Amino acid sequence: DDGFEIKRSIAEMNEHAKILEEENIGLAQKLVAVKQECQEQLKPLLEEQEEFFRRNNIASQVLEELNANLTRKEQEEAFLVKALNREIIIFNKYSLKVELYNHELDLLRERQQRS
């Protein structure tokens, strides 16, 4: 009688093991399906992320170019300001010389008129 109980217990355990195995297979299939569904839902987000990174990269490149242009323009402006200042100094120098020559000419005329 004990042997029969043991056999029956073993049979029940085998039956439970089969049920658990079937449930495990079913859950594994559901897991695969859910994983595929998640991957499908992620595709548009990943595409948007890729587009965002692409645009961000373009924006960074444009910003670098603008900064380089700005630096170049600032250097050009500094060069032009120096050149303009140099021209102003030269102009002032010659203006003073002209003024001095005019003054000397006036003095010379005054001397001529006196004599």
DOMARBA-197944 format. One record per residue (C-alpha): residue in one letter; x, y, z. Coordinates in steps of 0.05 Angstrom, whole numbers. Example, Ala and Ser with C-alpha at 12.3 -4.5 7.8 and 13.67 -1.06 7.14 Angstrom:
2
['A', [246, -90, 156]]
['S', [273, -21, 143]]
END
This chain:
115
['D', [0, 0, 0]]
['D', [58, 47, 16]]
['G', [88, 32, -51]]
['F', [24, 52, -85]]
['E', [22, 117, -47]]
['I', [94, 132, -66]]
['K', [79, 116, -139]]
['R', [17, 159, -137]]
['S', [57, 216, -104]]
['I', [111, 209, -157]]
['A', [58, 211, -212]]
['E', [27, 274, -181]]
['M', [96, 306, -176]]
['N', [109, 289, -249]]
['E', [42, 318, -268]]
['H', [57, 382, -229]]
['A', [126, 385, -261]]
['K', [94, 380, -330]]
['I', [45, 435, -312]]
['L', [101, 479, -285]]
['E', [142, 465, -348]]
['E', [83, 485, -393]]
['E', [72, 548, -352]]
['N', [147, 563, -356]]
['I', [145, 554, -432]]
['G', [83, 598, -436]]
['L', [115, 652, -393]]
['A', [179, 649, -435]]
['Q', [137, 658, -498]]
['K', [101, 717, -467]]
['L', [167, 746, -446]]
['V', [194, 741, -517]]
['A', [130, 773, -544]]
['V', [132, 830, -493]]
['K', [206, 841, -507]]
['Q', [192, 846, -582]]
['E', [134, 894, -569]]
['C', [180, 937, -526]]
['Q', [233, 938, -580]]
['E', [181, 958, -631]]
['Q', [157, 1015, -586]]
['L', [229, 1036, -575]]
['K', [245, 1042, -650]]
['P', [212, 1110, -660]]
['L', [244, 1137, -596]]
['L', [312, 1112, -618]]
['E', [302, 1144, -686]]
['E', [282, 1210, -653]]
['Q', [343, 1205, -608]]
['E', [388, 1193, -668]]
['E', [357, 1253, -704]]
['F', [366, 1295, -641]]
['F', [440, 1276, -637]]
['R', [449, 1290, -711]]
['R', [418, 1359, -705]]
['N', [456, 1373, -642]]
['N', [520, 1355, -677]]
['I', [503, 1402, -735]]
['A', [485, 1457, -686]]
['S', [552, 1447, -650]]
['Q', [590, 1452, -716]]
['V', [553, 1515, -735]]
['L', [567, 1545, -667]]
['E', [641, 1529, -674]]
['E', [642, 1561, -743]]
['L', [607, 1623, -717]]
['N', [656, 1628, -659]]
['A', [714, 1621, -708]]
['N', [683, 1675, -753]]
['L', [672, 1721, -694]]
['T', [743, 1712, -671]]
['R', [768, 1726, -741]]
['K', [724, 1788, -747]]
['E', [748, 1813, -679]]
['Q', [820, 1804, -703]]
['E', [805, 1840, -768]]
['E', [772, 1896, -730]]
['A', [832, 1903, -683]]
['F', [878, 1905, -744]]
['L', [835, 1958, -778]]
['V', [831, 2000, -715]]
['K', [907, 1998, -709]]
['A', [914, 2016, -783]]
['L', [864, 2073, -775]]
['N', [899, 2099, -713]]
['R', [965, 2097, -751]]
['E', [933, 2136, -809]]
['I', [905, 2187, -760]]
['I', [974, 2196, -729]]
['I', [1005, 2205, -797]]
['F', [951, 2254, -818]]
['N', [960, 2294, -753]]
['K', [1036, 2294, -763]]
['Y', [1029, 2322, -834]]
['S', [975, 2371, -812]]
['L', [1022, 2397, -759]]
['K', [1078, 2403, -811]]
['V', [1032, 2441, -858]]
['E', [1011, 2486, -801]]
['L', [1084, 2497, -783]]
['Y', [1102, 2512, -856]]
['N', [1043, 2560, -861]]
['H', [1066, 2595, -798]]
['E', [1137, 2600, -825]]
['L', [1110, 2626, -891]]
['D', [1069, 2678, -854]]
['L', [1132, 2699, -815]]
['L', [1171, 2703, -880]]
['R', [1118, 2746, -911]]
['E', [1117, 2792, -851]]
['R', [1193, 2800, -856]]
['Q', [1187, 2815, -930]]
['Q', [1134, 2868, -917]]
['R', [1177, 2901, -864]]
['S', [1236, 2905, -908]]
END
